[in-house]
Amino acid sequence: MPKRFVVPASDFSDLPLFPGSLELPEALTVAAQRLHDTDSPHDTMRAAVRLAVHLLPGAEHADIAVTERGGVRRTVAWSDDVVREAGAPHGDGREPAPEPAPYWDGLWHAPVVRVTDSETEDGCAALAGAGLRSALALRLRAEKRRLTVLTAYSGKPRAFDEAATRVGRLFTAHVSLALDSATVREQLTEAMRTRDLIGQATGILMERLDIDAAEAFDSLVRASQRENVKLRDLARRIVDTKNAT
């Protein structure tokens, strides 16, 4: 039976069920809400791979991986142990795979690449060895030397058709936006924390050295450069030392 465009209510109890053509839009809406409710880029990617298995027709497993141009591939999120432990083609997030799968090369030039049957296509022996016969690779981010890709897998050949590809592209558009949003939130949060930390360290130096704020900040910057330590790390060291006394 083909997969319906509905996230199972057992996983997301607030999912509204609608007949016919309304199922996919509603499912994507709920998925988008879940993605944007995450607290960090890593949480966003973890939610994305779990949602991909439910949303993409034919999908049984999913992962998100990053690869450098001419380098190795590193998996950063996975739906289950099948893709986590698949070894050579995917890695497990702790060690990179020896080489990226050859079909990934196409993702530098196109947003989607499909593997219809890993047992017959060149360069896909590792997929076949892991029992993954089909793959639908969808580009999330394409930087000058780095790709971030969400890939759905199936143990069946020819599992992903044009309908699955269309749904996948709609879904990855939501994932990409959610990732960008989570990244900006994380950066702003870190900037606020860093600002407060540096402010505390500056205040400590003002008191300790009997200097004004500008002189204290300059002293902090010079020490950071001299010791080759990030400014926030040096500030944290000063604050921690003060709190320990």
N, C-alpha and C positions, 0 to 999 in steps of 0.2 A: 504494500500500500504506500503511495507517495506521501511524503511528509507534508502536513498542512502548515500554513503560515501562521501558526499560533504557538505562543510559548505556553507550555503545560501549566495549568493552574496550580499543580502541586508544587511547582518551583516558584511561581509568582502569583500569590493568591489574589492580588488586586487586578489581575489581567482581565479586561472585559472581553467576552467572547461575542463575536458578531458573525453572521453568516456571509458566505460569498465573498465578494471583492473587498469588503471592509476588514477582513481578518488581517491582511498584511499591513495596511496603514496603522491599524490599532496596535498590532504587535510591535511595529517599528517605533511607534510613539512611546510605548511602555519601555522598550529597550533603550531609547534615547534618554528617558527619564532616569532609568537605572544607571546608565553610563555617566550622566551629569551629576548624579548624587554621590559619586565616589570621591574620596578624599585626596587621592594622589594619582599620578600617572600610572604607577604600578597597579593600584587598585582598579583603575580604569581598564587596563589591559587584562587583568584577571577576570573582570566582569565580561569583557568583550568575548573572550574565548568561550566562556560558559554560555553566553547568549548565542554565539555563532552556531553552536551545536544544535540549539533549539530552533533557530530561525532559518538557517540555510537548508533548502531541500537537498537531501542526500548526505548531509554532514553527520558523521559519527564522532569525530574528534576535531580539535582545533588547537592551533598554537599561534603565538606571535613571536617573531624572531627578527633580529637585527643582523645585517651583514655589511661589512666594509667592502668597497670596490677592490677586487683582487685579494680579499682576505677571507676569513672564516665566518661561519654563521653561528650566532649565539641565541638560543631560545630564552625569552624573558618571561613568557607566560604560557601555560598549557592547560587544557581542559581535564586531562587525566593522565594516568601513568603510561598509557599506550604511546602517546607522543612524547611524554617526558623521558621514557626509557628507550625510545626508538634508536638511540645511539648515533651512528654516523650521520644520518641526514639531519638530525635536529639537535642533538646534545641534550643536556638536562638542566641547563641554566648555570651549572657549576663549571663545566669545561666546554670550550667551543668545539664544534664538529671539525674534523680534519679539513674538509673542503665543502663549500656550499654546493647544493645540488645544481647540476648544469642548467636545469630549466629555469633557475632563478635569474640567469643572465638576461632573459627576455623582459624581466621586470624593470630593468633600467630604462627600457624604451616603451613599455606598455603597462597599463594599470592592472592587467589580469593575465595570468597564465594558467592553463589547465593541463593536467596530466590525465589522460583518459584511461590508460592501463599501464601501470608501472612495469608489468611483466613483459611488455612488448616494446616499450619506448626506450631509446638510448639514454644512458645516464641515470636511470631510475632504479637500478638494482637494489640500492639501499632501502628505498621505499618498499619495494616488493618484498625484501627480506624481513621488513617489519610488519608485513601483512597489510600494508596500505596500498591499495590498488589504484585509487583515484585521488587527485589533489586539485584543489581550487585555490590558487595563490592570488591574493588581492593586496595591492600596494596601499599602505597607509601613509607613508611619508617617503619622499624621494629627495634626499639632499645630494650635494655634489659627490660625496664619496660614501654615502651610507643609505641603505634602504631599511625601512621598517615594514614588515609584511605580515598580514594575517592569512593563515592557510587553513583551509578546512580539508579533512581527509575522510575517506571511506574505505572499507575493506572490500568494496565491490568495484568492478571496472565500470567506466562510463557512468559514474554516479552523478556527475555535475553537468547539467545541460544549460541551455541559454537562459532558462527561467532562473536557475540557481545563480548564474552569473549576474543577472540583473538584480536579484535580491541581495547578493553579496556586495555589489557596488553601492546600492542604497545604504546597506548596513555599515559598510566601511566609511562612507561619508559621515555618518553619525559618530562613528568611533574616532575618526580623525579630528572632528570638531571637539569632541569630549576630551581627547588627549591634549589638544592645544589649550583648552580651557583649564584642565587640571594642571598642566605645566605652568601656565601663567599664575594660577593661584599659589602653587608651590613656590614659585620664584618670588612672588610678592611676600608670602609668609616668611620665607628665608631672609628677604631683604629687611623686613621689619625686625625680625629677631636679631639680625646682624647689626642693624642700626642701634638697637637698644643695648646690645652687648658692647659695641664700640663706645657708646656713650658712657656706659658704666666704667669701662677701662680708662677712658679719658678723664673721668671724674676722679678716679683713684690716683692717676698720675698727677693731676692738678694738686691734690692734697699732699701726696707723697713728696713731690718735687717743688711745691710752692710756685707753680707756673700757671699761666692762663690757659683757656681751652684750646686756642690755636696752637700754642707751644706744645701742649700735651698731645694733641693729635699729630703734629709733625714728629714728635718724639716716637709715637707709636708707629707711624709710617716708616721712619728711618730704621727702627728696630726690626720691623717686618722685612724690609729689604735686606738688611744686614744679615739676619738669621735665615733668610729664604723661607719664611713661614707666612702663610696667608694671614691677612690682617685680622680676620674673625677668629682664627685659631690662637693668635697671640693675645687678642683681647680676652678670649675665654680663659687662657692661662692666667692672665693678670687677675681677672675676676675670681677665678677659683682659688688662687693663692690668697687673695684678700679674705674670702669667705672661710678659708681654712684656719686663719689666724684668730 
